[in-house]
Amino acid sequence: MEATRNRNTWHIHPDSATLAQRLAAAIARMAQEAIAARGAFHLVVAGGNTPRAAYAMLPQLGRDWQCWHLYHGDERCLPPQDPERNSLMLDTVWLSQVPIPARQIHHIPAERGAEVAARDYAALLPPHAFDLVLLGMGEDGHTASLFPGHDWGLEKSSPATLAIHDAAKAPPQRVSLSGWRLQYTREMFFLTTGSGKRAALAAWLRGESTPAALVGTTADVWLDNAAWPETVPGTI
């Protein structure tokens, strides 16, 4: 099911497995389109379990790996081999199996601490728009490491990267792309699965100012049936 509400397009899939299959195919297709048009594909990846299955399918679907450039939306300030690191997950399920040049894989050096890592990562970001930004959403409506009650960096005067010292979820120290830098992209996909996200999605549909809703003002929202908040008045 697909429908448009407000300025978002909502792609509702029967289950998380179907979502992952279609997402992987969409990423591979968009990569080929970007490479054909501009010679490169600049992708911002999301962490967490929702996109993991899609990443695992990409080695069989993608090609022209020498033209891919990868970035992270956020990272936890933990050692590189900590199982909670987004970079370790990405390396394990996808990047170890494809020949993307190492110089084009831009992991956030979060083990250096939030302030230093944010400064250093800002210098690695491209001056142009990304081709695709993938984002998830927490049960509180946060996205990347932009949590309710914090500065989300939506103004263009904000830094491109933010050092987070008091995240609402452990670990407290993180690095995140700011809201405006995440929005500086040709396409944005939000990925949401499971009944635990229904309340946050309902708040988004009601027009509440959650981090996800304000960053994803024109995003495509990919979700499964379990996440769809059926009780929201006036929804699709």
C-alpha positions as CSV (number, residue, x, y, z in Angstrom):
1,M,0.0,0.0,0.0
2,E,1.3,3.5,-0.8
3,A,-0.3,6.8,-0.1
4,T,0.6,10.5,0.3
5,R,-0.3,12.4,3.4
6,N,0.9,15.9,4.3
7,R,4.2,16.0,2.4
8,N,5.2,12.4,3.0
9,T,4.6,9.3,1.0
10,W,3.8,6.3,3.2
11,H,4.9,2.9,1.9
12,I,3.1,0.2,4.0
13,H,4.4,-3.3,3.5
14,P,2.8,-6.6,4.8
15,D,5.8,-7.4,7.0
16,S,9.4,-6.5,7.7
17,A,10.9,-9.1,5.4
18,T,9.0,-7.7,2.4
19,L,10.1,-4.2,3.4
20,A,13.7,-5.3,3.5
21,Q,13.6,-7.0,0.1
22,R,11.9,-4.0,-1.6
23,L,14.3,-1.5,0.2
24,A,17.4,-3.4,-1.0
25,A,16.0,-3.4,-4.5
26,A,15.3,0.3,-4.3
27,I,18.8,1.2,-3.0
28,A,20.4,-0.8,-5.8
29,R,18.2,0.8,-8.4
30,M,18.8,4.3,-7.1
31,A,22.6,3.7,-7.0
32,Q,22.5,2.8,-10.7
33,E,20.5,5.8,-11.6
34,A,22.8,8.1,-9.6
35,I,26.0,6.5,-11.2
36,A,24.5,6.8,-14.7
37,A,23.6,10.5,-14.1
38,R,26.5,11.8,-12.0
39,G,29.1,9.0,-11.8
40,A,28.8,8.3,-8.1
41,F,26.2,7.3,-5.5
42,H,26.4,9.0,-2.1
43,L,24.5,7.1,0.5
44,V,23.9,7.8,4.2
45,V,23.2,4.6,6.1
46,A,21.0,4.1,9.2
47,G,21.9,1.8,12.0
48,G,19.7,-0.6,13.9
49,N,17.8,-3.8,13.1
50,T,15.3,-2.5,10.6
51,P,17.8,-1.9,7.7
52,R,20.1,-4.8,8.6
53,A,18.3,-7.4,6.5
54,A,18.3,-5.0,3.5
55,Y,22.0,-4.4,3.8
56,A,22.6,-8.2,3.8
57,M,20.9,-8.5,0.4
58,L,22.9,-5.7,-1.3
59,P,26.0,-7.8,-2.2
60,Q,23.8,-9.8,-4.6
61,L,21.9,-6.7,-6.0
62,G,24.5,-3.9,-6.2
63,R,27.2,-3.3,-8.8
64,D,29.7,-0.7,-9.8
65,W,30.9,-0.7,-6.2
66,Q,33.8,1.6,-7.1
67,C,31.3,4.4,-7.5
68,W,29.6,4.0,-4.1
69,H,30.4,6.5,-1.2
70,L,29.0,5.6,2.2
71,Y,28.4,7.8,5.3
72,H,26.6,7.3,8.6
73,G,23.8,9.3,10.0
74,D,25.0,8.8,13.6
75,E,27.3,6.6,15.7
76,R,27.7,5.7,19.3
77,C,31.0,6.7,21.1
78,L,32.2,3.1,21.7
79,P,35.3,1.1,20.7
80,P,35.3,0.1,17.0
81,Q,34.7,-3.6,17.8
82,D,31.8,-3.0,20.2
83,P,28.7,-4.9,19.0
84,E,26.6,-1.7,19.4
85,R,28.6,0.2,16.8
86,N,26.7,0.8,13.6
87,S,30.0,0.6,11.6
88,L,30.6,-2.9,12.8
89,M,27.2,-4.1,11.8
90,L,27.6,-2.6,8.4
91,D,31.0,-4.2,7.9
92,T,29.8,-7.6,9.0
93,V,26.6,-7.9,6.9
94,W,27.6,-6.0,3.8
95,L,30.9,-4.1,3.3
96,S,33.2,-7.1,4.0
97,Q,31.6,-8.7,0.9
98,V,31.9,-6.0,-1.7
99,P,34.8,-4.0,-3.2
100,I,33.9,-0.5,-2.3
101,P,37.2,1.4,-2.0
102,A,38.1,1.9,1.6
103,R,38.6,5.6,1.1
104,Q,34.9,5.9,0.1
105,I,33.6,4.2,3.3
106,H,33.3,7.0,5.8
107,H,32.7,5.6,9.3
108,I,32.4,8.1,12.1
109,P,35.5,7.9,14.3
110,A,33.3,8.0,17.4
111,E,35.9,6.2,19.5
112,R,37.7,9.5,19.6
113,G,35.0,11.1,21.7
114,A,32.0,13.1,20.7
115,E,33.6,16.5,20.2
116,V,36.7,15.4,18.3
117,A,34.7,12.8,16.2
118,A,32.1,15.4,15.2
119,R,34.7,17.9,14.2
120,D,36.7,15.3,12.2
121,Y,33.6,13.8,10.5
122,A,32.4,17.2,9.3
123,A,35.5,17.5,7.3
124,L,34.7,14.2,5.5
125,L,31.2,15.1,4.3
126,P,30.8,16.0,0.6
127,P,30.0,19.7,-0.2
128,H,27.0,18.6,-2.4
129,A,23.7,16.9,-1.5
130,F,23.6,13.2,-0.7
131,D,21.7,11.0,-3.2
132,L,19.9,9.0,-0.5
133,V,19.6,9.3,3.3
134,L,18.3,6.3,5.3
135,L,16.9,7.0,8.7
136,G,15.2,5.0,11.4
137,M,12.9,6.2,14.2
138,G,12.9,5.4,17.9
139,E,9.8,4.8,20.1
140,D,10.2,8.4,21.4
141,G,10.3,9.8,17.8
142,H,14.1,10.4,17.7
143,T,16.0,9.8,14.5
144,A,19.8,9.3,14.1
145,S,20.9,10.6,17.5
146,L,18.6,13.6,17.5
147,F,16.4,13.1,20.6
148,P,13.4,15.0,21.9
149,G,14.3,18.1,24.0
150,H,17.6,18.6,22.3
151,D,19.0,20.9,19.6
152,W,18.4,19.1,16.3
153,G,20.4,21.4,14.1
154,L,17.7,22.2,11.7
155,E,19.0,25.7,10.9
156,K,21.5,26.1,8.1
157,S,23.7,28.0,10.5
158,S,24.1,24.9,12.6
159,P,27.1,22.6,12.3
160,A,26.8,19.7,9.8
161,T,27.6,17.3,12.7
162,L,26.6,17.4,16.3
163,A,28.4,16.1,19.4
164,I,25.9,14.5,21.7
165,H,26.8,14.2,25.4
166,D,23.5,13.3,27.0
167,A,21.5,11.0,24.7
168,A,18.3,9.6,26.2
169,K,19.5,6.1,25.4
170,A,22.8,4.6,26.3
171,P,25.6,5.3,25.5
172,P,25.1,9.0,26.3
173,Q,28.0,10.2,24.0
174,R,27.2,10.0,20.3
175,V,27.9,11.8,17.1
176,S,25.0,12.7,14.7
177,L,24.6,14.5,11.4
178,S,22.5,17.6,12.1
179,G,18.9,17.9,10.9
180,W,19.7,20.3,8.0
181,R,22.6,18.1,6.8
182,L,20.4,15.0,6.8
183,Q,17.8,17.0,4.8
184,Y,20.4,18.1,2.2
185,T,19.7,15.0,0.0
186,R,17.9,14.1,-3.2
187,E,15.9,11.4,-1.5
188,M,15.2,10.4,2.2
189,F,13.7,7.1,3.4
190,F,12.5,6.6,7.0
191,L,12.4,2.9,7.9
192,T,10.1,1.8,10.7
193,T,8.8,-1.7,11.7
194,G,7.0,-3.2,14.7
195,S,4.1,-2.2,16.9
196,G,6.5,-0.4,19.3
197,K,6.7,2.5,16.8
198,R,2.9,3.1,16.5
199,A,2.7,5.9,19.0
200,A,5.6,7.8,17.4
201,L,4.1,7.4,14.0
202,A,0.7,8.5,15.2
203,A,2.3,11.6,16.7
204,W,4.0,12.3,13.3
205,L,0.6,11.9,11.5
206,R,-1.0,14.3,14.0
207,G,1.6,16.9,13.1
208,E,3.5,16.9,16.4
209,S,7.0,18.3,16.4
210,T,9.1,15.1,16.9
211,P,12.7,14.9,15.7
212,A,11.7,12.4,13.0
213,A,8.7,14.5,11.8
214,L,10.7,17.7,11.5
215,V,13.7,16.1,9.8
216,G,11.6,14.0,7.5
217,T,9.2,16.7,6.3
218,T,9.2,15.4,2.7
219,A,10.5,11.9,3.3
220,D,9.2,8.6,2.0
221,V,8.2,6.6,5.1
222,W,8.7,2.8,4.8
223,L,6.9,0.7,7.4
224,D,5.2,-2.7,7.9
225,N,1.6,-3.3,8.9
226,A,2.6,-3.8,12.5
227,A,3.9,-0.2,12.8
228,W,0.9,1.5,11.2
229,P,-1.2,3.4,13.8
230,E,-4.7,2.4,12.6
231,T,-6.4,4.3,15.4
232,V,-5.3,7.8,14.3
233,P,-8.4,9.8,13.2
234,G,-8.3,10.8,9.5
235,T,-5.4,8.7,8.5
236,I,-5.1,6.7,5.3
